[in-house]
Amino acid sequence: MKYKTIIISDIHLWTKDSRYKELLDFLQNNKCKNLILNWDIIDWRHIKIFGWRPKEQTKLVHYIIDLAKSNQTKVFYIIWNHDWFLRRLLPINYWNIEFTNDMIYQSWWKKYYICHWDKFDRIEWKLFLLWTISFLAASFISMINRIYNNRRKKRWLKYFSLVKQIKRIVKILMTWWPEKFEKKLIKECKSKKCDGIICWHIHKEENKMIANIHYLNSWDRVESMTAITEDSQWNRKIYYHK
């Protein structure tokens, strides 16, 4: 399939939970003119703490670099909260790859503001201890999820995400946060004079209108295996990997 643009979030490369094989297969079978990585592509935080970097996962990185070097695909890398240190070096242009904090994407007559919305997560930025505890807790839950699904696989059962179910429960307990988050999105989008906003940070895929603003959330490629695609007719939708 040939797309105009593909937007992907949350890969967490070089962690044991990365589903890089599925993403590599997706990119090999779905070409695009623009590839926007609005995601946690490499989990530098995990590498710093655990120092685990399987070489086989670099295949995905090399494939993306080759896409850019071929000049057939323009790659945009949106800096996120797990590799915040790169923000000190911006702007960076490497071959046909552009590293940036955010970007405005022109889609026919509409403009979309694309970003990773960690800069509005004041709790995460200000409370380092809470940030560390949440990271360790997420790593532990992911380990349990991995063990559980390895047992399911041996019994020929489909993948079941305990992580996703836990996050859904958390969202129910904190229903006020997504609403507050979306209000900030719309306010920022209007200040940029854009027609829509595409972001990632709240763990839930979205494709809806809010106050005449088109809000798209790409969710992730670990638990939900989603991406945002735009075809040659400028139709945008959330793609679910089967």
C-alpha positions in Angstrom: 0.0 0.0 0.0 1.2 3.5 -0.9 0.5 6.3 1.6 1.2 10.0 1.5 2.1 10.0 5.2 2.4 7.5 8.1 2.7 8.6 11.7 3.9 6.2 14.3 4.3 6.4 18.1 5.8 4.4 20.9 8.2 1.6 19.8 10.5 1.5 22.7 13.4 0.0 20.7 16.1 -1.9 22.6 13.7 -3.0 25.3 12.3 -6.6 25.5 8.8 -5.4 24.9 9.5 -3.8 21.5 7.6 -5.4 18.7 10.0 -4.2 16.1 9.5 -7.2 13.8 5.8 -6.2 13.2 6.7 -2.6 12.6 9.4 -3.5 10.1 7.0 -5.7 8.3 4.4 -2.9 8.3 6.9 -0.4 6.8 8.2 -2.8 4.2 4.6 -3.4 3.0 3.3 0.1 3.3 5.4 2.8 1.5 5.0 6.5 2.2 6.3 9.9 1.2 6.5 11.2 4.7 7.3 9.1 7.8 6.7 11.0 11.0 8.1 9.3 14.2 6.1 11.0 16.9 7.0 8.3 19.3 9.2 6.7 21.8 11.3 5.1 19.1 14.4 4.4 21.3 14.0 4.2 25.1 17.2 5.9 26.2 15.9 5.8 29.8 15.7 2.1 29.7 19.1 1.8 28.1 20.6 4.1 30.8 19.2 2.0 33.7 19.4 -1.5 32.3 22.0 -1.2 29.5 20.2 -3.9 27.3 20.5 -3.4 23.5 19.8 -6.4 21.3 21.5 -6.0 18.0 18.6 -7.5 16.0 16.4 -4.5 16.7 18.8 -2.2 14.9 17.4 -3.7 11.7 14.4 -1.3 12.0 16.7 1.7 12.6 18.8 0.8 9.5 15.7 0.3 7.4 14.4 3.8 8.3 17.8 5.3 7.6 17.9 3.6 4.2 14.4 4.9 3.4 15.7 8.4 4.1 18.9 8.0 2.2 16.9 6.8 -0.9 15.2 10.2 -1.0 11.9 8.4 -1.5 10.8 9.1 2.1 11.2 12.2 4.2 11.6 11.2 7.9 10.7 13.5 10.8 11.7 12.6 14.3 9.7 14.4 17.1 11.7 14.6 20.3 10.0 13.1 23.3 10.3 12.9 27.1 12.5 9.8 26.9 15.2 11.4 24.8 14.8 15.0 26.0 18.6 15.5 26.1 18.5 15.7 22.2 16.5 19.0 22.5 19.7 20.7 23.5 21.1 19.9 20.0 18.2 21.0 17.9 17.8 21.6 15.0 19.4 18.4 13.6 19.2 17.3 10.0 20.8 14.0 9.2 20.6 12.9 5.6 16.8 13.1 4.9 15.9 12.9 8.6 14.8 16.0 10.5 14.9 16.0 14.3 12.5 18.6 15.8 10.5 19.5 18.9 7.3 19.7 16.9 6.1 20.5 13.4 3.2 21.9 11.3 2.1 19.5 8.7 0.3 20.8 5.6 -2.4 18.4 4.4 -4.0 19.9 1.3 -5.8 23.0 2.6 -5.5 22.0 6.3 -2.7 22.4 8.7 -1.9 20.0 11.5 0.2 20.7 14.6 2.2 17.5 15.4 4.0 17.1 18.7 4.8 14.8 21.6 2.8 16.4 24.4 5.2 15.7 27.3 5.8 19.4 27.7 2.3 19.8 29.1 2.9 16.9 31.6 4.0 19.1 34.5 3.9 16.3 37.0 6.4 14.2 35.0 8.7 17.1 34.4 8.7 18.5 38.0 8.7 15.4 40.1 11.7 13.3 39.1 11.1 10.8 41.9 7.6 10.1 40.7 8.9 9.9 37.2 11.5 7.2 38.3 8.9 5.2 40.3 6.4 5.2 37.4 9.2 4.0 35.1 10.2 1.1 37.4 6.6 0.2 37.9 5.9 0.1 34.2 9.0 -2.0 33.6 7.8 -4.5 36.2 4.3 -4.7 34.7 5.8 -5.2 31.3 8.0 -8.0 32.6 4.8 -9.7 34.1 3.0 -9.1 30.8 5.9 -10.8 28.9 5.9 -13.8 31.1 2.2 -14.2 30.9 2.1 -14.0 27.1 5.0 -16.4 26.7 2.8 -19.0 28.5 -0.2 -18.1 26.3 2.0 -18.6 23.2 3.0 -22.1 24.3 -0.8 -22.9 24.6 -1.4 -21.4 21.1 -3.4 -18.5 22.5 -3.5 -15.0 21.1 -1.5 -12.1 22.6 -3.3 -10.5 25.4 -2.1 -7.2 26.8 -2.2 -7.0 30.6 -0.5 -3.6 30.3 -3.2 -2.2 28.2 -5.9 -3.4 30.6 -4.1 -1.9 33.6 -3.8 1.4 31.8 -7.5 1.4 30.9 -8.3 0.9 34.6 -6.0 3.8 35.5 -7.8 6.0 32.9 -11.1 5.2 34.5 -9.8 6.2 37.9 -8.4 9.4 36.4 -11.1 10.5 33.9 -10.4 14.1 34.7 -6.9 14.0 33.2 -7.7 13.2 29.5 -10.3 16.0 29.4 -7.9 18.5 30.9 -5.3 17.3 28.5 -7.5 17.7 25.5 -8.4 21.3 26.5 -4.7 22.1 26.5 -4.3 20.5 23.0 -7.1 22.6 21.5 -5.9 25.8 23.0 -2.4 25.2 21.7 -3.7 24.2 18.3 -5.7 27.4 18.0 -2.7 29.5 19.0 -0.8 27.8 16.1 -3.7 28.7 13.8 -4.0 25.0 12.8 -7.1 23.0 11.8 -6.0 19.9 13.7 -3.5 18.4 16.1 -1.8 15.0 16.1 0.0 14.0 19.3 1.0 11.2 21.6 1.4 11.0 25.3 -2.0 10.0 26.6 -2.2 6.3 26.0 -5.4 6.1 24.0 -6.0 6.2 20.2 -8.3 9.0 19.1 -9.8 10.3 15.9 -12.4 12.9 16.7 -13.5 16.5 16.4 -13.3 18.8 19.4 -14.5 22.4 19.0 -14.0 22.3 15.2 -10.4 21.0 15.8 -9.5 17.5 14.4 -7.8 15.6 17.2 -5.7 12.5 16.3 -3.8 10.4 18.8 -1.6 7.7 17.3 -1.4 5.6 20.5 1.4 3.0 20.2 3.1 0.1 18.4 3.6 -2.0 21.5 0.2 -2.8 22.9 -2.4 -1.6 20.4 -0.2 -1.8 17.2 -1.7 1.3 15.7 -0.5 4.1 13.4 -2.1 7.1 11.6 -2.2 6.9 7.9 -3.0 9.5 5.2 -3.7 8.4 1.6 -3.3 10.3 -1.6 -6.8 11.7 -1.2 -5.9 13.2 2.2 -8.1 10.7 4.1 -6.7 10.2 7.6 -7.4 7.2 9.8 -6.1 5.1 12.5 -4.5 1.9 11.1 -4.8 -1.3 13.3 -2.1 -3.9 12.6 -3.7 -7.4 12.3 
